[in-house]
Each structure stands twice: as structure tokens, then as C-alpha cells.
Amino acid sequence: MKTKPIVGILGAGKLGTVLGRLAVNAGYTVLIAGSKTVDRIALTVDVLVPGAIPKTKTEVVLEAEIIFLCLPLSKMRSIPLIVDDNKVVIDAMNYWMEVDGLAKIPSDPNLTSSELVASVIQSSKIVKAFNHMGYHDIEFESHAPIRKVIAVASDDQEAKETVMTLIHDFGFDSLDLGDLKAGKILEPGSELFGANLTKEEFQNVITKLSA
Ligand SMILES: NC(=O)c1ccc[n+]([C@@H]2O[C@H](COP(=O)([O-])OP(=O)(O)OC[C@H]3O[C@@H](n4cnc5c(N)ncnc54)[C@H](OP(=O)(O)O)[C@@H]3O)[C@@H](O)[C@H]2O)c1
């Protein structure tokens, strides 16, 4: 049987700890780092993501095969920049003014925040996913009897397929939106932001938006 890839999470906050729990429950080895030292997040990880291993950011980037970005978008430059090309990076970050400040990121309205992330982090395997659903809903909906959908966008097909497998393991359906730019509809301001929908319902909204 193929072993599951090691999952790394940068950002041990609301979203990072929920995704960490889902990954541990799905049988993944999970490494997690926050902004503080390993000692300072050990208790958080022990209580909120039992089974996960607290690490430094550099260790997560070096050791994990799938890396979730779950920190404020404005802190992305603190991510260890060189990510090995074999690794898949899931960008779950959003621009949120209250957290990220008034300097809107990105300033180009035609650019998705994940395209900006892809230009800062030297990785070709950036996948935009888990941006549109609130952390509490992600946890709740992962047990829903009728699966809800998590959509993915990336310029790398293989990376998208890896992430879609993980999404299924977390208890969701997946939907391939296309390239990274197509992930715009997962961002704040979109009708789909905050929506907890089945795959069919999600596709119907996309059809309506593009009509
Ligand atoms: N909350 C949601 O429902 C939700 C849903 C989808 C997407 N998102 C996006 O996910 C990201 C995280 O949101 P959140 O709600 O989880 O925020 P949060 O609860 O404030 O957690 C952010 C985490 O990132 C850590 N962090 C800050 N700077 C860091 C750095 N330089 N390196 C490593 N870790 C750092 C923080 O650590 P310290 O506490 O030590 O500073 C904190 O643990 C944001 O971009 C947000 O827009 C959130």
C-alpha cells in the first residue's frame, strides 16, 4: 500500500489546527509550526492537534511533502522561501483587512493572492484550496452525511490531483477549477466565499456567475 505523504502546516491558529486534526484523523503524519519556537507551540499542538508533531517552520518545509500555508497573507515573506519542487504547497491564505492591514495584497485586482504567493515562494506546485470555507465549517462539514466540496486551482495538474486525494481523505468532494488564476472565485468578495455547498451546488453557482 502506498504510504500517505507527510503533511506540514505553517500556522498553528484556527485554520491550521483544524486542518491538522483532519489530517491526523485521516492517517497522515502531521508536522506543524507557528510563529514561535517549538517549545512555545508544543502545548497548543498537544491539546488542539493531538498526534501532530510541533516543528520549526524550516523543519516543516524540509520534511513535509504537502505544505499548508495557514498564516496571515501579510506574513508570507516569513515562509522559508525555497521549497523543493517535488513538494506541493496548499495556499489557504486570504487577504483580510483587519489582519493584513490597509496595504491591500495583492494591489493588482486581476491577480489572485495565490499568484502573488507563487511569485514570492519559489515553488511551482502551489495549489489554492480551503480558502473559501470558514474553519469551524470545515471541521463540521468534514462529517456531513452529504459531502460538501472543496475546490482547487493550480497551474500544476499533478499537484492538484495530490490535493484532491487529501480533500477526499478529509471527508469532502473536490472540484478542479483550472489554473491558479481561476481560484479568484475562492477569495473574499466572491459569491462563493463562505459558501458550504455540494459539488453540484457549487458548479451551479459557477455556471450562473459565468452566464
Ligand atoms: N479562519 C478561517 O476560517 C479561515 C478560513 C480560510 C482561510 N483562512 C486563512 O488562513 C490563514 C490563517 O487564518 P486563521 O484564522 O487560522 O488565523 P489565526 O487563527 O490568527 O492563526 C494564524 C496563525 O499563523 C501564525 N503565524 C503568524 N505569523 C506567522 C509566521 N510568520 N510564521 C508562522 N506562523 C505564523 C500565528 O501564530 P502566532 O499566534 O504565534 O502569531 C497563528 O498561529 C489566513 O490567511 C486566513 O485568511 C482562514
The ligand as an SDF file (V2000), in Angstrom:
LIG
                    3D

 48 52  0  0  0  0  0  0  0  0999 V2000
  -10.2110   31.3070    9.9840 N   0  0  0  0  0  0  0  0  0  0  0  0
  -10.7980   30.8060    8.9040 C   0  0  0  0  0  0  0  0  0  0  0  0
  -11.9530   30.3620    8.9650 O   0  0  0  0  0  0  0  0  0  0  0  0
  -10.0630   30.7760    7.5930 C   0  0  0  0  0  0  0  0  0  0  0  0
  -10.6410   30.0880    6.5070 C   0  0  0  0  0  0  0  0  0  0  0  0
   -9.9790   30.0400    5.2940 C   0  0  0  0  0  0  0  0  0  0  0  0
   -8.7540   30.6880    5.1720 C   0  0  0  0  0  0  0  0  0  0  0  0
   -8.2140   31.3520    6.2370 N   0  0  0  0  0  0  0  0  0  0  0  0
   -6.9050   31.9910    6.0790 C   0  0  0  0  0  0  0  0  0  0  0  0
   -5.9850   31.1650    6.7690 O   0  0  0  0  0  0  0  0  0  0  0  0
   -4.9430   31.9650    7.3330 C   0  0  0  0  0  0  0  0  0  0  0  0
   -4.9060   31.7310    8.8400 C   0  0  0  0  0  0  0  0  0  0  0  0
   -6.1440   32.1390    9.3920 O   0  0  0  0  0  0  0  0  0  0  0  0
   -6.5330   31.7980   10.8880 P   0  0  0  0  0  0  0  0  0  0  0  0
   -7.9220   32.2110   11.0460 O   0  0  0  0  0  0  0  0  0  0  0  0
   -6.1200   30.4260   11.2080 O   0  0  0  0  0  0  0  0  0  0  0  0
   -5.6200   32.8380   11.6600 O   0  0  0  0  0  0  0  0  0  0  0  0
   -5.1190   32.7380   13.1730 P   0  0  0  0  0  0  0  0  0  0  0  0
   -6.0530   31.9540   13.9930 O   0  0  0  0  0  0  0  0  0  0  0  0
   -4.7820   34.1420   13.5720 O   0  0  0  0  0  0  0  0  0  0  0  0
   -3.7810   31.9050   13.0310 O   0  0  0  0  0  0  0  0  0  0  0  0
   -2.6880   32.3650   12.3100 C   0  0  0  0  0  0  0  0  0  0  0  0
   -1.5370   31.5550   12.7830 C   0  0  0  0  0  0  0  0  0  0  0  0
   -0.3950   31.9210   11.9970 O   0  0  0  0  0  0  0  0  0  0  0  0
    0.6970   32.0560   12.8880 C   0  0  0  0  0  0  0  0  0  0  0  0
    1.6760   32.9410   12.3160 N   0  0  0  0  0  0  0  0  0  0  0  0
    1.6770   34.2960   12.2590 C   0  0  0  0  0  0  0  0  0  0  0  0
    2.7730   34.7150   11.6540 N   0  0  0  0  0  0  0  0  0  0  0  0
    3.4840   33.6120   11.3600 C   0  0  0  0  0  0  0  0  0  0  0  0
    4.7260   33.4080   10.7630 C   0  0  0  0  0  0  0  0  0  0  0  0
    5.4580   34.4320   10.3530 N   0  0  0  0  0  0  0  0  0  0  0  0
    5.1570   32.1290   10.6220 N   0  0  0  0  0  0  0  0  0  0  0  0
    4.4170   31.0730   11.0520 C   0  0  0  0  0  0  0  0  0  0  0  0
    3.2300   31.2130   11.6310 N   0  0  0  0  0  0  0  0  0  0  0  0
    2.7820   32.4720   11.7760 C   0  0  0  0  0  0  0  0  0  0  0  0
    0.1010   32.6270   14.1610 C   0  0  0  0  0  0  0  0  0  0  0  0
    0.9750   32.3880   15.2320 O   0  0  0  0  0  0  0  0  0  0  0  0
    1.0020   33.3820   16.4940 P   0  0  0  0  0  0  0  0  0  0  0  0
   -0.3180   33.2380   17.1490 O   0  0  0  0  0  0  0  0  0  0  0  0
    2.1450   32.8590   17.2710 O   0  0  0  0  0  0  0  0  0  0  0  0
    1.2430   34.7590   15.9280 O   0  0  0  0  0  0  0  0  0  0  0  0
   -1.1790   31.8270   14.2520 C   0  0  0  0  0  0  0  0  0  0  0  0
   -0.9740   30.6140   14.8870 O   0  0  0  0  0  0  0  0  0  0  0  0
   -5.2700   33.4020    6.9610 C   0  0  0  0  0  0  0  0  0  0  0  0
   -4.5720   33.7590    5.7960 O   0  0  0  0  0  0  0  0  0  0  0  0
   -6.7700   33.3600    6.6990 C   0  0  0  0  0  0  0  0  0  0  0  0
   -7.2010   34.3830    5.8240 O   0  0  0  0  0  0  0  0  0  0  0  0
   -8.8390   31.4020    7.4280 C   0  0  0  0  0  0  0  0  0  0  0  0
  1  2  1  0
  2  3  2  0
  2  4  1  0
  4  5  1  0
  4 48  2  0
  5  6  2  0
  6  7  1  0
  7  8  2  0
  8  9  1  0
  8 48  1  0
  9 10  1  0
  9 46  1  0
 10 11  1  0
 11 12  1  0
 11 44  1  0
 12 13  1  0
 13 14  1  0
 14 15  2  0
 14 16  1  0
 14 17  1  0
 17 18  1  0
 18 19  2  0
 18 20  1  0
 18 21  1  0
 21 22  1  0
 22 23  1  0
 23 24  1  0
 23 42  1  0
 24 25  1  0
 25 26  1  0
 25 36  1  0
 26 27  1  0
 26 35  1  0
 27 28  2  0
 28 29  1  0
 29 30  1  0
 29 35  2  0
 30 31  1  0
 30 32  2  0
 32 33  1  0
 33 34  2  0
 34 35  1  0
 36 37  1  0
 36 42  1  0
 37 38  1  0
 38 39  2  0
 38 40  1  0
 38 41  1  0
 42 43  1  0
 44 45  1  0
 44 46  1  0
 46 47  1  0
M  CHG  2   8   1  16  -1
M  END
$$$$
